[in-house]
Amino acid sequence: MAEKVAVVTGASRGIGKAIAMELARTGALVIINYNGSREKAEEVKSMIEAEGNKAEIMQCNVADFSACEAMFQEIISTYGRVDILVNNAGITRDGLLMKMTEADYDAVMDTNLKGAFNCIRFASRQMLRQKSGRIISLSSVVGVYGNAGQANYAASKAGIIGLTKACAKELASRHITVNAIAPGFIETEMTEVLPDKVKEAAKAQIPFGTFGQPEDIAKTAAFLASEDAKYITGQVICVDGGM
């Protein structure tokens, strides 16, 4: 994927970091989007460059429609194209439904679902001109089967699936593929903070008996971004150890 431009949102840590590094290894120039921690984004950029690959960083809160428009305008004016978009940015504000605040519900929906919409809307404009592109959004197995205490997160990730399928139909005529990855339990900062009892209960649901690694998701994203996946669109691939 030499000379292609890839944008990975929320790429300063965890799954986003792994995806950014894997896409950079394929030869793409990776735009590392971050919202809060420039220091972590700089670290990812340094790691990519240490492997002899190319990356830049760009701050943007994907929940902000106007900020997303400005980010993609800057990317296009600087690099002339957008070939790959990975919507990875996401947050959690877990809590039981009856105690969940409106603010916690809105924050998760705005970042996880509206953020994906915002980025797809502005990236796809350029992809339509190019008559090519790859859009990959991170859903979750929670968006497929639900989870107690995560009504907001599950709703946002289920929404990603609907958004993916609708956009795939709209953009297919211009050779733009739109797919989603639904990770299961992956070893990241999000899962590290879970109590041991919760981790063990989760592993009991996984036929493989272990959590996945960020690289498992990254390899799947790289495949979907490649020419090998040119006839795959509107799909949700569960990378979950058989859950």
C-alpha positions as CSV (number, residue, x, y, z in Angstrom):
1,M,0.0,0.0,0.0
2,A,2.9,2.3,-0.7
3,E,2.0,6.0,-1.3
4,K,-1.5,5.4,0.2
5,V,-2.8,7.7,2.9
6,A,-4.4,6.1,5.9
7,V,-6.3,7.9,8.7
8,V,-6.7,6.0,12.0
9,T,-8.7,7.7,14.7
10,G,-7.9,7.2,18.4
11,A,-4.5,5.8,17.3
12,S,-2.5,6.9,20.3
13,R,-3.0,3.7,22.3
14,G,-4.4,0.2,22.3
15,I,-6.1,-1.2,19.2
16,G,-5.7,2.1,17.3
17,K,-2.0,2.1,17.9
18,A,-1.6,-1.5,16.7
19,I,-3.6,-0.7,13.6
20,A,-1.6,2.4,12.8
21,M,1.7,0.5,13.2
22,E,0.4,-2.4,11.0
23,L,-0.8,-0.1,8.2
24,A,2.5,1.7,8.3
25,R,4.3,-1.6,7.8
26,T,2.4,-2.1,4.6
27,G,3.9,1.2,3.2
28,A,1.0,3.5,3.9
29,L,1.5,7.0,5.3
30,V,-0.5,6.9,8.5
31,I,-2.2,9.9,10.0
32,I,-2.3,9.2,13.8
33,N,-5.4,11.0,15.1
34,Y,-5.7,11.7,18.8
35,N,-7.9,13.8,21.0
36,G,-6.3,14.2,24.4
37,S,-2.7,12.9,24.6
38,R,-0.3,14.4,22.1
39,E,2.6,12.8,24.0
40,K,1.2,9.3,23.4
41,A,0.5,10.1,19.7
42,E,4.1,11.3,19.4
43,E,5.3,8.0,20.9
44,V,3.4,6.0,18.3
45,K,4.8,8.2,15.5
46,S,8.3,7.6,16.8
47,M,7.7,3.9,17.0
48,I,6.5,3.8,13.4
49,E,9.5,5.9,12.2
50,A,11.9,3.7,14.1
51,E,10.7,0.8,11.9
52,G,11.5,2.9,8.8
53,N,7.9,3.8,8.0
54,K,5.9,7.1,7.7
55,A,3.5,8.8,10.0
56,E,2.1,12.1,11.1
57,I,-0.1,13.2,14.0
58,M,-3.2,15.2,13.9
59,Q,-5.4,16.3,16.8
60,C,-9.2,16.2,16.4
61,N,-12.2,15.4,18.6
62,V,-14.1,13.1,16.2
63,A,-17.4,13.9,18.0
64,D,-17.0,17.5,16.7
65,F,-18.5,17.7,13.1
66,S,-16.7,21.0,12.2
67,A,-13.4,19.8,13.6
68,C,-13.6,16.6,11.5
69,E,-14.3,18.7,8.4
70,A,-11.2,20.8,9.1
71,M,-9.1,17.8,9.7
72,F,-9.9,16.1,6.4
73,Q,-9.5,19.4,4.6
74,E,-6.0,19.7,6.0
75,I,-5.2,16.1,5.1
76,I,-6.4,16.4,1.6
77,S,-4.7,19.8,1.0
78,T,-1.4,18.4,2.3
79,Y,-1.4,14.9,0.9
80,G,-3.9,15.1,-1.9
81,R,-5.8,12.0,-1.1
82,V,-7.4,9.7,1.6
83,D,-7.2,6.0,0.8
84,I,-8.0,4.3,4.1
85,L,-10.1,5.4,7.1
86,V,-10.2,3.4,10.3
87,N,-12.8,4.6,12.8
88,N,-11.3,3.4,16.0
89,A,-11.8,6.2,18.4
90,G,-14.1,5.2,21.3
91,I,-14.9,5.7,24.9
92,T,-16.8,3.9,27.7
93,R,-19.0,5.3,30.4
94,D,-20.4,2.1,31.9
95,G,-23.3,1.9,34.3
96,L,-26.6,0.3,34.9
97,L,-29.4,1.7,32.7
98,M,-31.4,3.0,35.7
99,K,-28.4,5.0,37.0
100,M,-26.9,6.1,33.7
101,T,-26.9,9.8,33.2
102,E,-27.9,11.6,30.0
103,A,-24.4,13.0,29.8
104,D,-22.8,9.6,29.9
105,Y,-25.1,8.2,27.3
106,D,-24.5,11.2,25.0
107,A,-20.8,11.2,25.4
108,V,-20.4,7.6,24.3
109,M,-22.8,7.9,21.4
110,D,-21.2,11.2,20.2
111,T,-17.7,9.8,20.2
112,N,-18.3,6.2,19.1
113,L,-21.1,6.5,16.6
114,K,-21.4,10.1,15.6
115,G,-17.6,10.3,15.4
116,A,-17.6,7.5,12.8
117,F,-20.3,9.2,10.8
118,N,-18.4,12.5,10.9
119,C,-15.2,10.9,9.6
120,I,-17.0,8.8,6.9
121,R,-18.9,11.8,5.7
122,F,-15.8,13.9,5.0
123,A,-13.4,11.1,4.0
124,S,-15.8,9.6,1.5
125,R,-16.0,12.9,-0.4
126,Q,-12.4,12.5,-1.4
127,M,-12.8,8.7,-2.0
128,L,-15.7,9.4,-4.3
129,R,-13.4,11.7,-6.4
130,Q,-10.7,9.0,-6.4
131,K,-13.2,6.2,-7.2
132,S,-11.5,4.1,-4.6
133,G,-11.2,3.8,-0.8
134,R,-11.4,1.6,2.2
135,I,-13.5,2.4,5.3
136,I,-13.2,0.2,8.4
137,S,-15.0,0.9,11.6
138,L,-14.5,-0.8,15.0
139,S,-17.7,-2.2,16.4
140,S,-17.7,-4.8,19.2
141,V,-19.2,-8.1,20.1
142,V,-21.1,-6.1,22.7
143,G,-22.8,-4.4,19.7
144,V,-23.8,-7.8,18.4
145,Y,-25.1,-9.6,21.6
146,G,-25.4,-6.8,24.2
147,N,-24.0,-6.5,27.7
148,A,-25.5,-5.5,31.0
149,G,-24.1,-2.2,32.3
150,Q,-23.2,-1.0,28.8
151,A,-26.4,0.2,27.2
152,N,-24.8,3.3,25.8
153,Y,-21.7,1.4,24.5
154,A,-23.7,-1.5,23.1
155,A,-26.0,0.9,21.3
156,S,-23.1,2.9,19.8
157,K,-21.4,-0.3,18.6
158,A,-24.6,-1.7,17.2
159,G,-25.1,1.6,15.4
160,I,-21.7,1.2,13.8
161,I,-23.0,-2.0,12.2
162,G,-26.0,-0.3,10.7
163,L,-23.9,2.6,9.6
164,T,-21.5,0.3,7.9
165,K,-24.1,-1.6,6.0
166,A,-25.9,1.5,4.8
167,C,-22.7,3.2,3.7
168,A,-21.4,0.1,1.9
169,K,-24.5,0.2,-0.3
170,E,-24.2,3.9,-1.0
171,L,-20.5,3.8,-1.9
172,A,-20.0,0.5,-3.6
173,S,-20.5,1.9,-7.1
174,R,-17.3,4.0,-6.7
175,H,-15.2,1.0,-5.6
176,I,-15.3,2.1,-1.9
177,T,-15.5,-0.8,0.5
178,V,-17.1,-0.3,4.0
179,N,-16.6,-3.0,6.6
180,A,-16.7,-3.3,10.4
181,I,-14.6,-5.4,12.8
182,A,-16.2,-6.5,16.0
183,P,-13.5,-7.3,18.6
184,G,-14.2,-9.5,21.6
185,F,-12.1,-9.2,24.7
186,I,-8.8,-7.8,23.7
187,E,-5.9,-7.1,26.1
188,T,-5.8,-3.2,26.2
189,E,-6.0,-0.5,28.9
190,M,-9.7,-0.9,28.9
191,T,-9.6,-4.6,29.9
192,E,-6.6,-4.2,32.2
193,V,-8.7,-2.3,34.8
194,L,-11.3,-5.1,35.0
195,P,-11.4,-7.0,38.3
196,D,-9.8,-10.5,38.1
197,K,-13.2,-12.1,38.8
198,V,-14.7,-10.3,35.8
199,K,-11.8,-11.3,33.6
200,E,-12.1,-15.0,34.5
201,A,-15.9,-14.9,33.9
202,A,-15.2,-13.3,30.5
203,K,-12.6,-16.0,29.6
204,A,-15.1,-18.7,30.4
205,Q,-17.3,-17.4,27.6
206,I,-14.5,-17.6,25.0
207,P,-13.9,-21.0,23.4
208,F,-10.2,-20.2,23.0
209,G,-10.0,-19.4,26.7
210,T,-7.9,-16.3,26.4
211,F,-8.2,-12.6,25.5
212,G,-7.0,-11.5,22.1
213,Q,-4.2,-9.1,21.3
214,P,-4.4,-5.7,19.6
215,E,-2.4,-7.2,16.8
216,D,-5.2,-9.6,16.0
217,I,-7.4,-6.7,15.2
218,A,-4.7,-4.9,13.4
219,K,-4.0,-7.8,11.0
220,T,-7.7,-8.0,10.2
221,A,-7.8,-4.2,9.5
222,A,-4.8,-4.4,7.3
223,F,-6.4,-7.2,5.3
224,L,-9.6,-5.2,4.8
225,A,-7.6,-2.2,3.7
226,S,-5.7,-4.3,1.1
227,E,-6.5,-5.2,-2.5
228,D,-7.0,-8.8,-1.3
229,A,-10.3,-7.6,0.2
230,K,-11.5,-5.6,-2.8
231,Y,-14.8,-7.6,-3.2
232,I,-15.7,-7.6,0.5
233,T,-18.1,-4.8,1.7
234,G,-20.9,-4.4,4.1
235,Q,-19.5,-7.1,6.4
236,V,-19.0,-7.4,10.2
237,I,-16.0,-9.6,11.1
238,C,-16.0,-10.9,14.7
239,V,-12.5,-11.3,16.0
240,D,-13.4,-12.8,19.3
241,G,-11.9,-16.2,19.9
242,G,-15.2,-17.9,19.0
243,M,-17.6,-16.0,21.3
